[in-house]
Amino acid sequence: MHVTVPLVDGQLAAIYGKYAPSEYQIAAHPVRSFPLEVTELPKATQTWALVLLDFDSTPVCGFPWIHWSVANLSPKQTQLPANASRDLDLIQAKNSNAGPLVAGDPQIQIGYVGPQPPDQTHNYTLFVYALDIKLTLTNGYWLNEFYRQMQGHILDQSKIELPSPA
């Protein structure tokens, strides 16, 4: 399985992160998700899913920041266009803005919320999973539910690093 995300000079394009124009922000947070393509899914794939985490946020906030998680994508849908998080009917998880320690604006608690590294360039890790089942998740699930349900059902997985500047 192979995952492709277009980068600009080796980094996630500014429009998907901290330097997004105001029309692509809600509550001062970037919300326009980046495009991606998945190829070479295993033949037995029933669904695929993705998780975008910022492990470099740990020294800043104390935990890896959850930026985006999508479940139950059809293997026939191998591309997500820019802004899929807002434009398409996807099953998406709560991100770190939904946690009680952060209590972010309700408008940005589910779906994609882009990189905003406060201290230095962060490497955002995109994990993509090919699964042999459809998960019983609904929009607004928590990431721990996703990980529990996919145990024993991963056919293949891939990850890529998406650097984004401070």
N, C-alpha and C positions, 0 to 999 in steps of 0.2 A: 504494500500500500504506500502511496506517495501523496504528500500534501504540498500544495503550492500556494503561496501568498505573495502578491507582488510587493516588492520592496523598492524604495527610492534611496540610492546610495547606501544600500545595505541596511536600511532602517524602515520601519513602518511609516508610511506616508503621514505627514503632519495632519492631514484632514481627519484621520481616525484617532487622534490623540489630543494631547495637551494644547496644540496649536490649531485646533479645528476652528473654522469660522463660527461666529455666533449662531448662524442658522443650523448648525450641526451640533448644538449644545442644548442641554436642558439642565436647569439649576446649576449652571457653570461647570457642567461635566460633558465631555464629548460622548455622543451616543450613536454616531454613524459607524456601523460595523464595517470591517474591511472585507473585500471579496476573497474567496478562496476556492480552490479546486482540489478534489480528491480523486485519484486515479488508482487503478489496480486493486480495487476492493476484492476480497475473496468471493468466489462464486456463491458460497453459502450465506453471504451477508443478508440479513433480514432488515437491519437498520444500521445507521452509523451515528456517531455522536461526537461532540467536541467539548473541550474545556480549555479556557484561557486563564492561566494563573501567573501572578507576579511573585516569584519567590524572593526577588530582591527587595520587596517591601518589608520583609521580616524585621530587619534592623530599624525600620522607620515606624512600623505600627505594631509589630509583635507577632505577625502571622502572614502567611502567603495571601495576597489579595485575590479574590475571585472576581474576574472581569466579565466572564461570559461562559455559559454552558448551555448547550442545545442537545436534546435527545430525540430519538426516533426519526431521524432523517432517512428518507427512502434511498436505497442504493441506485435508483434511477435518477435521483437528483444529486449529481456529483459536483455541482457548482453552487455556491452561494454568492449572489451579487452584492455589491456594496450596499449597505443599509438593510440587509436582509433581516436583521434583528428587529427593525421597526416596520419594514414593508411586507414581510412574509408572515404567514400564520405558522409560527414555530412553537414547539414545546421548549420553553426556556426556564432556567433556574433563577432563583434569587441570587444576586451578586452580593459582594461584601457590604454594599450600602444598606442592605436589608437587616444586617445583624444588629442586635441591641446595643453593642458597644459603639457602633457608628451612627445608627439611626438616621440615615440619609434621607433625602427628599423621596417621598413615595413614588414620584414619577420616574425615578432612576433605580429602583430596587430590583427590577426584573429585566433580564436581557442584557445586552451589551452596554458596558460603560468603559470608555477608552482609557488608555494610559495617561497618567498625569504624574510622572515621577518627580518628587520634590527635591531630590538631592543630587542625582547623577543619572546617566543613562541606565535604564533597567532593561534586562532581557526578559521579555514576556514569553512564557512557554505555552505553545498551543499543542494540546494532546488531541489526537483523533483516534477513535476506536471503531472498529468494525465488529458488530455484534450478531449473534445467531438468534436473537429474539427481539421482540418489541417490548420495551420497558413499560411498566404500568405507572407512568409518571404523568402529572398534569402540570400545566403552566404554573410557575411559581414554586416548583419543588426545591428542596434543599440539596446541595451537592452531596452530602453524606448519603441521602436516599439513592442517588444515582450510582454511587460507588457500590453500595450494598447490592442493588439489583443487577448490576452488570457482572458481579463475581461469577466466574465459571462460564461466562458467555462471550468472552473476548476472542474473536477469531484472529485479529491482527490489530496492531496499534502503531502509531507513528507520532513523532513529535518534532517540532521545529521551534527555533528561537526567533523571536521578533523583537529586536532592539528598538527602543523608543527614547529619544533624548529628553533630558530635564529642561 
